[in-house]
Amino acid sequence: MISTRMTEPNTRFSTFLTAAVLLLLSACRTEKSNSADTANSAENGLRVALLTPGPISDQGWNAGAYGGLMRIKDSLSARVSHIQTKTPAEFDENFRLDGEQGYAIVIGHGFE
């Protein structure tokens, strides 16, 4: 019974995270008139990064976020990245690093 209760919030959260990213992507979508731009866009693909303040094996907060990231990967064929940070300063550093590496969406999952 306890494992069922632990799974439900994670499933709800990962579903929420997936829906939020899909909504964000649909709001930011623009029409491409040049076929070369469209081919280049499809070739590069969507890149989504996740930063967590703890391990994804916690079967709670971070595991739910990672589950959402995996749903994004599976449903949108996105390239994904996950980094576990140790300090709030690492969040800032990794936000910049992921942006420089071309990640369109970087999710900072935590209170940091």
Backbone torsions as a table, in degrees:
resi	resn	phi	psi	omega
1	MET	NA	-39.9	-178.9
2	ILE	-66.1	-41.3	-179.1
3	SER	-63.9	-32.4	176.9
4	THR	-65.7	-42.9	178.8
5	ARG	-65.0	-36.7	179.5
6	MET	-68.7	-32.8	-177.4
7	THR	-74.9	-38.9	-176.1
8	GLU	-57.8	-49.2	178.5
9	PRO	-62.9	-37.7	179.3
10	ASN	-64.3	-42.2	179.3
11	THR	-65.4	-44.1	178.8
12	ARG	-62.9	-41.8	-178.3
13	PHE	-67.8	-45.0	-179.5
14	SER	-65.2	-35.0	175.3
15	THR	-65.2	-42.3	177.5
16	PHE	-61.7	-44.9	-179.2
17	LEU	-62.5	-43.6	178.6
18	THR	-62.2	-46.0	179.9
19	ALA	-62.2	-40.5	179.9
20	ALA	-63.5	-42.5	179.6
21	VAL	-67.4	-41.7	178.3
22	LEU	-62.3	-40.9	177.8
23	LEU	-63.7	-43.5	178.2
24	LEU	-61.4	-43.7	-179.6
25	LEU	-66.0	-40.0	179.9
26	SER	-68.3	-32.1	177.9
27	ALA	-71.4	-30.3	-177.1
28	CYS	-92.9	-3.3	-175.3
29	ARG	-68.4	135.5	174.8
30	THR	-125.3	152.6	178.0
31	GLU	-79.7	137.3	177.5
32	LYS	-100.7	125.1	179.2
33	SER	-93.4	-24.4	-178.2
34	ASN	-94.6	124.6	-177.2
35	SER	-66.2	-28.5	177.4
36	ALA	-66.7	-39.0	177.1
37	ASP	-64.8	-40.2	179.7
38	THR	-64.3	-43.8	179.3
39	ALA	-63.9	-41.5	178.7
40	ASN	-63.5	-41.3	179.2
41	SER	-62.9	-44.9	-179.8
42	ALA	-66.1	-35.2	-179.7
43	GLU	-66.8	-43.2	-178.4
44	ASN	-75.3	-40.1	177.1
45	GLY	72.1	168.2	178.4
46	LEU	-76.1	138.9	177.9
47	ARG	-125.3	124.8	-177.6
48	VAL	-127.2	130.3	179.8
49	ALA	-117.1	148.7	178.9
50	LEU	-127.3	129.6	174.4
51	LEU	-113.4	126.4	178.6
52	THR	-121.4	149.9	-180.0
53	PRO	-84.3	-2.5	-178.7
54	GLY	-152.9	-176.1	-176.7
55	PRO	-72.1	148.3	178.1
56	ILE	-79.4	-2.3	178.2
57	SER	-89.9	10.4	-175.4
58	ASP	-74.7	-6.5	-179.1
59	GLN	55.1	34.1	-179.5
60	GLY	-151.1	-123.0	-174.0
61	TRP	-54.7	-55.1	-177.1
62	ASN	-72.9	-36.2	177.8
63	ALA	-63.1	-38.5	177.6
64	GLY	-63.1	-42.2	178.7
65	ALA	-65.4	-41.3	179.5
66	TYR	-66.6	-37.2	175.4
67	GLY	-60.3	-40.6	176.1
68	GLY	-63.8	-39.9	177.7
69	LEU	-62.3	-40.7	179.1
70	MET	-68.0	-33.0	175.4
71	ARG	-66.7	-39.4	176.5
72	ILE	-62.0	-43.6	179.3
73	LYS	-60.5	-46.7	-176.3
74	ASP	-72.3	-43.9	-174.0
75	SER	-81.3	-27.3	-177.6
76	LEU	-113.0	1.7	-175.9
77	SER	52.5	39.8	-178.6
78	ALA	-84.6	151.6	170.0
79	ARG	-85.0	131.4	-175.1
80	VAL	-124.6	159.5	177.8
81	SER	-141.4	143.5	174.1
82	HIS	-130.8	132.9	175.5
83	ILE	-131.2	129.3	174.1
84	GLN	-92.1	119.6	-179.4
85	THR	-94.5	158.4	-180.0
86	LYS	-110.8	-27.4	-178.2
87	THR	-135.3	159.1	175.0
88	PRO	-57.8	-32.9	178.0
89	ALA	-63.4	-33.6	177.7
90	GLU	-67.4	-31.0	175.5
91	PHE	-59.1	-50.8	-179.7
92	ASP	-58.2	-47.1	-178.8
93	GLU	-60.9	-44.1	-177.4
94	ASN	-75.2	-29.3	172.3
95	PHE	-58.6	-48.8	-179.8
96	ARG	-63.2	-45.4	-178.3
97	LEU	-60.8	-46.7	179.8
98	ASP	-64.2	-39.0	176.8
99	GLY	-62.4	-42.5	178.4
100	GLU	-65.3	-30.0	-179.4
101	GLN	-84.7	2.8	173.2
102	GLY	92.0	16.3	177.0
103	TYR	-75.4	123.7	-177.6
104	ALA	-72.8	-33.4	-179.0
105	ILE	-129.6	127.6	175.6
106	VAL	-124.5	118.5	-176.9
107	ILE	-101.0	117.2	175.1
108	GLY	-94.6	102.2	-171.5
109	HIS	-99.5	98.7	179.5
110	GLY	160.8	-178.2	-179.4
111	PHE	-92.5	-3.9	-177.8
112	GLU	-69.4	NA	NA
